[in-house]
């Protein structure tokens, strides 16, 4: 089974990435949840996730699970 992920807090093009799952965006009105993935030594807030994913998530009724 495949699952989509947003890789956040990176500012360069990535050919490969190794990180940690920091949160899940659970879409209440869609069948696909999205993982929030960041670098192993990084942290992210709910507000940062909202700001970074709003361009797409504004179309869904979602909650962020930290």
Backbone as ProteinMPNN parsed JSONL, in Angstrom:
{"seq_chain_A": "XXXXXXXXXXXXXXXXXXXXXXXXXXXXXXXXXXXXXXXXXXXXXXXXXXXXXXXXXXXXXXXXXX", "coords_chain_A": {"N_chain_A": [[0.833, -1.176, 0.0], [0.566, 2.187, -0.831], [1.38, 5.452, 0.418], [0.904, 8.942, 0.575], [3.196, 11.651, 1.181], [4.16, 14.681, 2.73], [7.156, 16.323, 2.541], [8.683, 18.351, 4.705], [10.261, 21.441, 5.791], [12.618, 21.508, 4.348], [14.827, 23.025, 2.071], [15.846, 22.589, -0.429], [16.173, 20.845, -3.578], [15.486, 17.423, -3.559], [16.907, 14.301, -4.169], [16.922, 11.927, -2.809], [15.669, 11.053, 0.42], [15.83, 10.83, 3.927], [14.096, 10.601, 6.853], [11.894, 11.489, 9.58], [8.577, 10.604, 10.609], [6.539, 13.141, 11.541], [3.96, 13.904, 11.933], [0.495, 13.3, 11.072], [-1.75, 14.076, 8.522], [-5.028, 13.828, 8.719], [-7.614, 13.272, 6.646], [-10.888, 13.988, 6.792], [-12.889, 13.944, 4.897], [-12.03, 12.426, 2.766], [-10.323, 9.606, 1.351], [-7.615, 9.37, 1.643], [-4.961, 9.756, 3.824], [-2.242, 11.891, 4.802], [1.232, 11.807, 5.312], [3.401, 13.716, 7.395], [6.62, 14.501, 6.987], [9.828, 15.069, 8.263], [13.261, 16.177, 8.652], [15.531, 14.115, 10.555], [16.637, 15.372, 12.832], [15.076, 17.582, 13.244], [12.339, 19.733, 14.239], [8.802, 20.445, 14.228], [5.956, 22.573, 14.211], [2.377, 22.562, 14.736], [1.238, 24.839, 13.559], [3.191, 25.492, 11.648], [2.96, 23.29, 9.97], [0.321, 23.616, 9.052], [0.619, 26.062, 7.627], [2.434, 25.317, 5.62], [1.088, 23.357, 4.159], [-1.341, 24.315, 3.391], [-1.974, 25.145, 0.784], [-2.877, 22.903, -0.578], [-4.406, 21.426, 1.254], [-6.534, 23.028, 1.887], [-8.743, 22.312, 0.497], [-9.903, 20.213, 1.767], [-11.487, 18.65, 4.617], [-9.689, 18.476, 7.252], [-7.637, 17.155, 9.927], [-4.811, 17.592, 12.026], [-2.689, 15.22, 13.286], [-0.516, 14.942, 15.8]], "CA_chain_A": [[0.0, 0.0, 0.0], [1.312, 3.439, -0.894], [0.813, 6.589, 1.134], [1.56, 10.19, 0.207], [3.86, 12.367, 2.266], [4.74, 16.01, 2.545], [8.466, 16.496, 3.163], [8.697, 19.759, 5.089], [11.442, 22.045, 6.416], [13.775, 21.344, 3.465], [14.818, 24.138, 1.121], [16.572, 22.229, -1.65], [15.627, 19.712, -4.319], [15.984, 16.185, -2.97], [16.836, 13.072, -4.955], [16.581, 10.927, -1.8], [15.452, 11.687, 1.72], [15.62, 9.973, 5.082], [13.616, 11.469, 7.919], [10.972, 10.89, 10.543], [7.188, 11.037, 10.511], [6.279, 14.051, 12.655], [2.513, 14.065, 12.091], [-0.367, 12.773, 10.009], [-2.933, 14.872, 8.199], [-6.165, 12.92, 8.522], [-8.681, 13.908, 5.875], [-12.191, 13.448, 7.189], [-13.771, 13.816, 3.73], [-11.263, 11.81, 1.684], [-9.814, 8.307, 1.806], [-6.163, 9.403, 1.755], [-4.256, 10.561, 4.809], [-0.92, 12.317, 4.343], [2.266, 11.861, 6.334], [4.274, 14.882, 7.469], [7.956, 13.962, 7.203], [10.861, 16.095, 8.429], [14.59, 15.646, 8.958], [15.622, 13.391, 11.826], [16.993, 16.256, 13.938], [14.256, 18.789, 13.16], [11.028, 19.759, 14.9], [7.823, 21.232, 13.478], [4.74, 22.853, 14.962], [1.121, 22.432, 13.996], [1.079, 26.04, 12.731], [4.093, 25.366, 10.496], [2.352, 22.297, 9.071], [-0.825, 24.275, 8.419], [1.093, 27.056, 6.663], [3.129, 24.669, 4.506], [0.223, 22.461, 3.4], [-2.618, 24.991, 3.136], [-2.216, 25.242, -0.661], [-3.612, 21.713, -1.005], [-5.331, 20.941, 2.279], [-7.699, 23.914, 1.998], [-9.86, 21.668, -0.193], [-10.327, 19.06, 2.553], [-11.777, 18.789, 6.023], [-8.613, 17.679, 7.813], [-7.073, 17.419, 11.24], [-3.416, 17.201, 12.14], [-2.423, 14.356, 14.429], [0.92, 15.029, 16.122]], "C_chain_A": [[0.885, 1.25, 0.0], [0.596, 4.511, -0.09], [1.612, 7.834, 0.752], [2.166, 10.856, 1.429], [4.252, 13.757, 1.808], [6.09, 15.995, 3.256], [8.607, 17.981, 3.425], [10.013, 20.137, 5.75], [12.729, 21.73, 5.65], [13.696, 22.431, 2.409], [15.633, 23.865, -0.137], [15.878, 21.05, -2.314], [16.293, 18.439, -3.799], [15.837, 15.023, -3.944], [16.44, 11.906, -4.057], [16.415, 11.663, -0.48], [15.231, 10.623, 2.781], [15.216, 10.88, 6.237], [12.724, 10.716, 8.877], [9.57, 11.419, 10.288], [6.889, 11.861, 11.756], [4.785, 14.194, 12.929], [1.808, 13.36, 10.938], [-1.48, 13.787, 9.78], [-4.031, 13.868, 7.864], [-7.276, 13.701, 7.839], [-9.998, 13.236, 6.197], [-13.108, 13.212, 5.993], [-13.029, 13.255, 2.51], [-10.708, 10.499, 2.228], [-8.303, 8.306, 2.025], [-5.694, 10.313, 2.876], [-2.881, 10.901, 4.241], [0.046, 12.323, 5.517], [2.992, 13.197, 6.256], [5.638, 14.35, 7.873], [8.952, 15.116, 7.271], [12.195, 15.41, 8.719], [14.658, 15.072, 10.36], [15.896, 14.298, 13.022], [16.177, 17.545, 13.951], [12.954, 18.611, 13.935], [10.1, 20.632, 14.059], [6.588, 21.42, 14.345], [3.514, 22.643, 14.086], [0.906, 23.637, 13.089], [1.981, 26.006, 11.508], [3.535, 24.372, 9.484], [1.178, 22.923, 8.329], [-0.381, 25.245, 7.329], [1.698, 26.395, 5.424], [2.213, 23.831, 3.618], [-1.104, 23.09, 2.997], [-2.962, 25.04, 1.652], [-3.03, 24.065, -1.186], [-4.7, 21.327, -0.01], [-6.553, 21.833, 2.459], [-8.94, 23.305, 1.338], [-10.471, 20.507, 0.604], [-10.661, 19.461, 3.982], [-10.78, 17.893, 6.74], [-8.284, 18.082, 9.236], [-5.638, 16.927, 11.236], [-3.257, 16.388, 13.422], [-0.917, 14.38, 14.669], [1.374, 13.81, 16.897]], "O_chain_A": [[1.848, 1.333, 0.763], [-0.625, 4.486, 0.065], [2.835, 7.787, 0.622], [1.715, 10.656, 2.557], [4.624, 13.975, 0.655], [6.159, 15.686, 4.445], [8.648, 18.783, 2.491], [10.773, 19.281, 6.203], [13.808, 21.69, 6.241], [12.613, 22.729, 1.905], [16.059, 24.792, -0.825], [15.091, 20.344, -1.683], [17.51, 18.389, -3.623], [14.753, 14.793, -4.481], [15.714, 11.007, -4.48], [16.95, 12.755, -0.289], [14.529, 9.638, 2.553], [15.932, 11.829, 6.558], [12.777, 9.491, 8.983], [9.395, 12.54, 9.812], [6.971, 11.362, 12.879], [4.389, 14.565, 14.034], [2.428, 12.897, 9.98], [-2.077, 14.293, 10.73], [-3.966, 13.158, 6.861], [-7.806, 14.667, 8.389], [-10.196, 12.056, 5.908], [-14.007, 12.374, 6.061], [-13.364, 13.574, 1.369], [-10.634, 10.312, 3.443], [-7.762, 7.329, 2.545], [-5.995, 11.507, 2.88], [-2.418, 10.257, 3.3], [-0.295, 12.797, 6.6], [3.174, 13.746, 5.169], [5.801, 13.811, 8.967], [8.923, 16.025, 6.44], [12.243, 14.212, 8.997], [13.921, 15.499, 11.249], [15.426, 14.013, 14.123], [16.564, 18.507, 14.614], [12.533, 17.495, 14.239], [10.56, 21.46, 13.273], [6.218, 20.535, 15.117], [3.608, 22.558, 12.862], [0.44, 23.479, 11.961], [1.575, 26.449, 10.434], [3.629, 24.592, 8.277], [1.058, 22.774, 7.113], [-0.941, 25.248, 6.232], [1.494, 26.867, 4.305], [2.522, 23.614, 2.446], [-1.909, 22.448, 2.323], [-4.139, 24.98, 1.298], [-3.792, 24.218, -2.14], [-5.799, 20.942, -0.409], [-7.513, 21.434, 3.117], [-10.06, 23.742, 1.6], [-11.443, 19.894, 0.163], [-10.181, 20.475, 4.488], [-10.991, 16.683, 6.833], [-8.601, 19.182, 9.688], [-5.293, 15.974, 10.539], [-3.647, 16.828, 14.503], [-0.14, 13.899, 13.845], [2.547, 13.707, 17.255]]}, "name": "protein", "num_of_chains": 1, "seq": "XXXXXXXXXXXXXXXXXXXXXXXXXXXXXXXXXXXXXXXXXXXXXXXXXXXXXXXXXXXXXXXXXX"}
